[in-house]
């Protein structure tokens, strides 16, 4: 079972241009009611803290969601992945951090929040 707010290691594929790629942790954004689908909506993380700027990123602390390093959720890099690209569950984000990511995704998409 895959649930909203879980952090997984995922294969993001080969890079194309400025896309974030290769093996990285991601957070599941998709609602649990859509678990029966073969795809999942995610936001990737990076441990390169210099990428934390503006309203489209969220800083997480080491240990949150099973992340071993402080990391940045790249909310402007929203992806849809085949569930087979999810390799290992790391943990669950605290609700307040997931809320911050939701707000940053809404900012990225120009949606009211």
N, C-alpha and C positions, 0 to 999 in steps of 0.2 A: 504494500500500500504506500502511496505517495501522498503527502498532505501539505497543505499550505503552511509556509513558515519553516519547513525542513530545509536543512543545508545538505547538499550532496556534492561529491566530486563528480564532474561531468566532462566528457570529451566534447569540446566545442568545435572540433574539426580543424582544418588547415586555415591559416589566416588569409583573408582576402582584403587587400587595402589596409584600412585602419580598424578592421573588425578585431574584436578580442577573440582569441582562439586557443587551441591546444587544451590541456587538462587544467581545469580550474574549479574551485568551489562555486556553487550557484545556490540561490535561494528560490524555492518554489513559490510562485505568485498565484498560480491557478487555484480556483476554489475546489474544495474537496468533492463537490457534486459532479465534477468532470473527471473523476479518477478513472472512469471506464475508457477514456480516450487513449490513443496510442502516442499522443504528444503532450508536452507540458510546457507552460510558460514560465521562464526563469529570468533572473537577473544575475550576472556574474560578479564575482568578487576578485579584487587584486590586492596583494600585500604591498604594492607600490603606493605609499601614502601620499606621494606628491600628486597623485591623480584625484585627490579629494579637493574639489573646488566647485563653487556654485551650488545651485539648487538641485543638480542632477546626480549627486553622489551622497552617500551616507557612510560615515565612519563607524566601524564596529571595533570592539575591544577584543583582545586575545581571550579565548575561551567561549565567547558568545557563539552559539550555534555549532560548537565543536571546532571552530576555527583556531588554529594553533598560533596565529600571528594577528596583530591588529590589521584590519583589512578595510577596503573601501568597496561598497556596493556601487557598481557602475550602472545607475538606473537609466542612463541614456543608451545602454547596450542590451535592451530587452530582447530575449530570444525565444523562439519556439523550438524545442528539441524533441526528437523521438525519445521515448522513455528508455530505450535500450542504450542511450548515451549516458544515462545516469549510472555511475559505477559503484559508489559507496556512500551510504548515509553517514554524515558527520554529527548531526545533532539538530536541535530546533532553536530558532532565534527567539529571544524574549519578545513578548507582544509589543512593547514600546519601540523596539528596533524595527520590527516588521511594519509598524505604523509609520515610522519615519521613511522607510523604503516606499511604502504605498504613496505617501505624500510627494516624494521625489519623482516617482513614476508619473503621478498626476501632473506635476510641474512639467516634466519632460514632454508629455502628450498634450499639454494645454487644457487639462480637464479641471473642473472645479473640485476642491477638496475641503 
